[in-house]
Amino acid sequence: MAVRCEERLAGDVWWVEVAREERLNAVNAEVMAGLEEVLSRAERTPTLRVLVVGGAGRAFVSGGDLREFAGLRTREEVEAMSRRMRRILERLEALRCWTVARVNGDAYGGGVELMLAFDMCVMAEGARLGMTQGRFGLTPGWGGLTRLVEKVGRARALKWLGCAEVLGAEQALAAGFVEEVVEKDALDVRVMALAERLAGCEPEVTAALKAGARRALEEPRDVAMEGELEAFCDLWVSEAHWERVERFLRRKG
C-alpha cells in the first residue's frame, strides 16, 4: 500500500504516510491513487479536524518518480499526469479541516510542490528541500510555481527555481517556507501535539479561517474584509459559540 492512513484522537486526526521507502516515497500512479482515496474519505468526513501527511522512512517525498514518468513521451500523456496531480493538491488545499505536512526528511521537486499545498509545515532538523525541476530542464508542473511565489515572494521564488537551490531546514524556516523546525527524534511528538491543539478548533471556525485566508490572497481588500465580517456574524449566532461562552461564564462564576 503506497499511502497508509491511521486514525488518531478518536478519529479527529488522520496520520497519513506516503510509503514507498525503496523509491524515497516518489510520487507515481499508485501514490496518486492512494492520495485520491484519502481525500475522498476526508471530503466525506465532516468530523475530521486535522489531516497530517508525512513520508515513511528517511524521506518526505523525493518528487515525481522519474523512472515511471519517463514513459510519458507525448504532450497529452504528460498533461494528463500533471492535471491529475494538480487536482489532488487543489483538493488538499480545499479541505475544510486543518492540513499539516510532517516533513520528516528530504523533499525535492514535486515533493516540495506537495508541501506547498498544506496549511502549515513542520520540518525535521537535517532535512533538506529543493525546487530542483530546473536540473531536468523543467518548471514546476503541479502548481508549485504559483504557490511558491505566494509563500515566499516573487524574487526569492525565482532565485530558488532558477538556481535549483537546495535549502536546509533552518534556511527554510528563516525564509518563511516552513512554520517550525524540530529535532528529528521529536518530530512525531511535536506534530501530534500541534494536531491536538488544532483539533480543538471548531470545524466551522477552521473552514471560515481557511476561506478567509484564501480571500485575503485572491480578493480586493474590502471584499476580503466583508467576507470576514460575514463569517464572524454567522459564527456568533451558532450553537457552538454560545456553548463555549456559557461554559466560560460558568467557570468565571
VENZIBEL-V361120 format. One record per run of one state. SS is the DSSP state (~ for helix, > for strand, _ for the rest). FROM is the first residue (numbers start at 0). TO is the last residue. If there is no record, write none. Layout:
ss:SS from:FROM to:TO
ss:SS from:FROM to:TO
This chain:
ss:_ from:0 to:1
ss:> from:2 to:7
ss:~ from:8 to:10
ss:_ from:11 to:11
ss:> from:12 to:17
ss:_ from:18 to:19
ss:~ from:20 to:22
ss:_ from:23 to:25
ss:> from:26 to:26
ss:_ from:27 to:27
ss:~ from:28 to:42
ss:_ from:43 to:48
ss:> from:49 to:54
ss:_ from:55 to:57
ss:> from:58 to:60
ss:_ from:61 to:62
ss:> from:63 to:63
ss:_ from:64 to:64
ss:~ from:65 to:68
ss:_ from:69 to:73
ss:~ from:74 to:93
ss:_ from:94 to:96
ss:> from:97 to:102
ss:_ from:103 to:104
ss:> from:105 to:107
ss:_ from:108 to:108
ss:~ from:109 to:114
ss:_ from:115 to:118
ss:> from:119 to:123
ss:_ from:124 to:126
ss:> from:127 to:129
ss:_ from:130 to:131
ss:~ from:132 to:135
ss:_ from:136 to:142
ss:~ from:143 to:151
ss:_ from:152 to:152
ss:~ from:153 to:162
ss:_ from:163 to:164
ss:> from:165 to:167
ss:~ from:168 to:173
ss:_ from:174 to:178
ss:> from:179 to:181
ss:_ from:182 to:182
ss:~ from:183 to:198
ss:_ from:199 to:201
ss:~ from:202 to:217
ss:_ from:218 to:219
ss:~ from:220 to:235
ss:_ from:236 to:237
ss:~ from:238 to:251
ss:_ from:252 to:252
